[in-house]
């Protein structure tokens, strides 16, 4: 095992366009992982469903053929790569769990090539063009934290990013960096009116998670047009003050890097000890869907 | 009762310097309330502890003399003003509940002059220069929502702003606008290194609450130097995409206005139905202080 270093850990996010086939996407991503590792990155995260097109634009049961076991063939390839390069890899995949049960899953591979485990996307969207409830059974593993060779990380996926509860639970479990493989974009009929506002919301709320939890947030998004969706790229990494350290363009492939001072998080949390003052006895309403006091 | 209008509701935040005495602060604030009402504001919110200096810079038991009952003399005066002007007022006060029990409390006065109730600050900070745990017993009323003449509002106070749980609970109870009377500023020895980062964190997390909960957020801060604290002003109102609609300067008194389209929030929440997909059965860990799985 590689020891945790006192110096900042460089992380990298791989933002890319669909390459047209599973094999092409895997080859493309492996090349980017090698590039990021050469750039000094120690934890590298793919975008959501990295080895596939964003097939959720329509509801078509043939697409279940795209799923694979996790761990499985793709994680086996990536595990060898992780070991060879001495890096932690986070790979977002379409998981076949059994006939009729599929998940949107991220696998975590440690720098020694070992498979640490997986996260299954807990919050599943369903909107025109994002037909995810058709494909993905909501996750049943909760919000996990992995003590990797280079830091304690939480992994959440796309729609999870709108839920402060998910970020909080990962942070309470010890996460120092939250990774969000994502696939979010503009619909043609909305971009004009809402494009700027939607992107602002997306970045704002994730920066908020970083502040609330005194941790880093790293969101990696797809880019390029697929079907009716223009994925808006702009993958970014924010520090514990919600400041964006690096941000990718909206229209092209990119690798986003940041040096994360995990030791320094202790200082942030001492200066602003939010965790100290939580009023946990007053939070039970969070476990209710609404607090509207309906009578019947 | 004034009926809820279909048109946007104008709200106003009163950012000001300490005027040197309780009576001067009340007179100053009443003048600003009249000004804001003339400007069309229908819900008007004061900064934290508006009729006092920020006395929490030191621990001195004489300062308990500054507290008053809520409702009490100040809310009586403001209730008459609210009725006269036909506006909702939110007034942040130092509440004397009994000997030995004092709260940091906000009173809500409806546009007909009726006293709707109060919120007692739930999360209490304690830092050098912000000696609040010495003065304020943590609130015991939870996160309330008031159905005022001009919309459903939640009121939280300053340190509460760092807790997504507080915003979420108010929103689940129906709040369409979250008001945050605040008193936050830079310490001289920190401003150089952390000033920009701290302000960024403060605004980011509150914009995040607006996004997460599909509501408006209105944060009103003190300004000016008191003791060792330079209150950073920059009161602001953010829409449900986390976009700042108006922001006050960092160094002077100001009234911040925004027109809040409460009917339009329905559209935001239909476009991005975050509340629909909450996984409440997975959130019970929120009611734990940490999830560190300590064994002993």
HADDOCK unambig.tbl for C-alpha pairs under 7 A between the chains (distance, minus, plus):
assign (segid A and resid 123 and name CA) (segid B and resid 277 and name CA) 6.13 0.50 0.50
assign (segid A and resid 123 and name CA) (segid B and resid 278 and name CA) 6.86 0.50 0.50
assign (segid A and resid 123 and name CA) (segid B and resid 279 and name CA) 6.87 0.50 0.50
assign (segid A and resid 124 and name CA) (segid B and resid 277 and name CA) 6.88 0.50 0.50
assign (segid A and resid 142 and name CA) (segid B and resid 282 and name CA) 6.47 0.50 0.50
assign (segid A and resid 162 and name CA) (segid B and resid 212 and name CA) 5.77 0.50 0.50
assign (segid A and resid 162 and name CA) (segid B and resid 274 and name CA) 6.83 0.50 0.50
assign (segid A and resid 163 and name CA) (segid B and resid 212 and name CA) 6.51 0.50 0.50
assign (segid A and resid 164 and name CA) (segid B and resid 164 and name CA) 6.35 0.50 0.50
assign (segid A and resid 165 and name CA) (segid B and resid 283 and name CA) 6.68 0.50 0.50
assign (segid A and resid 169 and name CA) (segid B and resid 285 and name CA) 6.57 0.50 0.50
assign (segid A and resid 169 and name CA) (segid B and resid 286 and name CA) 6.45 0.50 0.50
assign (segid A and resid 172 and name CA) (segid B and resid 290 and name CA) 4.90 0.50 0.50
assign (segid A and resid 172 and name CA) (segid B and resid 291 and name CA) 5.13 0.50 0.50
assign (segid A and resid 172 and name CA) (segid B and resid 292 and name CA) 7.00 0.50 0.50
assign (segid A and resid 173 and name CA) (segid B and resid 290 and name CA) 6.68 0.50 0.50
assign (segid A and resid 173 and name CA) (segid B and resid 291 and name CA) 4.59 0.50 0.50
assign (segid A and resid 173 and name CA) (segid B and resid 292 and name CA) 5.38 0.50 0.50
assign (segid A and resid 174 and name CA) (segid B and resid 292 and name CA) 6.72 0.50 0.50
assign (segid A and resid 197 and name CA) (segid B and resid 241 and name CA) 5.63 0.50 0.50
assign (segid A and resid 198 and name CA) (segid B and resid 241 and name CA) 6.47 0.50 0.50
assign (segid A and resid 200 and name CA) (segid B and resid 241 and name CA) 6.58 0.50 0.50
assign (segid A and resid 200 and name CA) (segid B and resid 242 and name CA) 6.64 0.50 0.50
assign (segid A and resid 200 and name CA) (segid B and resid 243 and name CA) 6.89 0.50 0.50
assign (segid A and resid 201 and name CA) (segid B and resid 211 and name CA) 5.96 0.50 0.50
assign (segid A and resid 201 and name CA) (segid B and resid 241 and name CA) 4.59 0.50 0.50
assign (segid A and resid 201 and name CA) (segid B and resid 242 and name CA) 5.32 0.50 0.50
assign (segid A and resid 204 and name CA) (segid B and resid 204 and name CA) 6.11 0.50 0.50
assign (segid A and resid 204 and name CA) (segid B and resid 207 and name CA) 6.33 0.50 0.50
assign (segid A and resid 204 and name CA) (segid B and resid 208 and name CA) 5.39 0.50 0.50
assign (segid A and resid 204 and name CA) (segid B and resid 242 and name CA) 6.31 0.50 0.50
assign (segid A and resid 205 and name CA) (segid B and resid 207 and name CA) 7.00 0.50 0.50
assign (segid A and resid 205 and name CA) (segid B and resid 208 and name CA) 3.98 0.50 0.50
assign (segid A and resid 205 and name CA) (segid B and resid 211 and name CA) 6.27 0.50 0.50
assign (segid A and resid 205 and name CA) (segid B and resid 212 and name CA) 6.77 0.50 0.50
assign (segid A and resid 207 and name CA) (segid B and resid 204 and name CA) 6.33 0.50 0.50
assign (segid A and resid 207 and name CA) (segid B and resid 205 and name CA) 7.00 0.50 0.50
assign (segid A and resid 208 and name CA) (segid B and resid 204 and name CA) 5.41 0.50 0.50
assign (segid A and resid 208 and name CA) (segid B and resid 205 and name CA) 3.97 0.50 0.50
assign (segid A and resid 208 and name CA) (segid B and resid 208 and name CA) 5.01 0.50 0.50
assign (segid A and resid 211 and name CA) (segid B and resid 201 and name CA) 5.97 0.50 0.50
assign (segid A and resid 211 and name CA) (segid B and resid 205 and name CA) 6.27 0.50 0.50
assign (segid A and resid 212 and name CA) (segid B and resid 162 and name CA) 5.76 0.50 0.50
assign (segid A and resid 212 and name CA) (segid B and resid 163 and name CA) 6.51 0.50 0.50
assign (segid A and resid 212 and name CA) (segid B and resid 205 and name CA) 6.79 0.50 0.50
assign (segid A and resid 241 and name CA) (segid B and resid 197 and name CA) 5.64 0.50 0.50
assign (segid A and resid 241 and name CA) (segid B and resid 198 and name CA) 6.47 0.50 0.50
assign (segid A and resid 241 and name CA) (segid B and resid 200 and name CA) 6.58 0.50 0.50
assign (segid A and resid 241 and name CA) (segid B and resid 201 and name CA) 4.58 0.50 0.50
assign (segid A and resid 242 and name CA) (segid B and resid 200 and name CA) 6.63 0.50 0.50
assign (segid A and resid 242 and name CA) (segid B and resid 201 and name CA) 5.31 0.50 0.50
assign (segid A and resid 242 and name CA) (segid B and resid 204 and name CA) 6.30 0.50 0.50
assign (segid A and resid 243 and name CA) (segid B and resid 200 and name CA) 6.89 0.50 0.50
assign (segid A and resid 274 and name CA) (segid B and resid 162 and name CA) 6.83 0.50 0.50
assign (segid A and resid 277 and name CA) (segid B and resid 123 and name CA) 6.14 0.50 0.50
assign (segid A and resid 277 and name CA) (segid B and resid 124 and name CA) 6.89 0.50 0.50
assign (segid A and resid 278 and name CA) (segid B and resid 123 and name CA) 6.86 0.50 0.50
assign (segid A and resid 278 and name CA) (segid B and resid 289 and name CA) 6.96 0.50 0.50
assign (segid A and resid 279 and name CA) (segid B and resid 123 and name CA) 6.87 0.50 0.50
assign (segid A and resid 280 and name CA) (segid B and resid 287 and name CA) 4.64 0.50 0.50
assign (segid A and resid 280 and name CA) (segid B and resid 288 and name CA) 5.99 0.50 0.50
assign (segid A and resid 280 and name CA) (segid B and resid 289 and name CA) 6.31 0.50 0.50
assign (segid A and resid 281 and name CA) (segid B and resid 287 and name CA) 6.39 0.50 0.50
assign (segid A and resid 282 and name CA) (segid B and resid 142 and name CA) 6.47 0.50 0.50
assign (segid A and resid 283 and name CA) (segid B and resid 165 and name CA) 6.67 0.50 0.50
assign (segid A and resid 283 and name CA) (segid B and resid 287 and name CA) 5.71 0.50 0.50
assign (segid A and resid 284 and name CA) (segid B and resid 287 and name CA) 6.18 0.50 0.50
assign (segid A and resid 285 and name CA) (segid B and resid 169 and name CA) 6.56 0.50 0.50
assign (segid A and resid 286 and name CA) (segid B and resid 169 and name CA) 6.45 0.50 0.50
assign (segid A and resid 287 and name CA) (segid B and resid 280 and name CA) 4.64 0.50 0.50
assign (segid A and resid 287 and name CA) (segid B and resid 281 and name CA) 6.39 0.50 0.50
assign (segid A and resid 287 and name CA) (segid B and resid 283 and name CA) 5.70 0.50 0.50
assign (segid A and resid 287 and name CA) (segid B and resid 284 and name CA) 6.17 0.50 0.50
assign (segid A and resid 288 and name CA) (segid B and resid 280 and name CA) 5.99 0.50 0.50
assign (segid A and resid 289 and name CA) (segid B and resid 278 and name CA) 6.97 0.50 0.50
assign (segid A and resid 289 and name CA) (segid B and resid 280 and name CA) 6.31 0.50 0.50
assign (segid A and resid 290 and name CA) (segid B and resid 172 and name CA) 4.92 0.50 0.50
assign (segid A and resid 290 and name CA) (segid B and resid 173 and name CA) 6.69 0.50 0.50
assign (segid A and resid 291 and name CA) (segid B and resid 172 and name CA) 5.14 0.50 0.50
assign (segid A and resid 291 and name CA) (segid B and resid 173 and name CA) 4.59 0.50 0.50
assign (segid A and resid 292 and name CA) (segid B and resid 173 and name CA) 5.39 0.50 0.50
assign (segid A and resid 292 and name CA) (segid B and resid 174 and name CA) 6.74 0.50 0.50
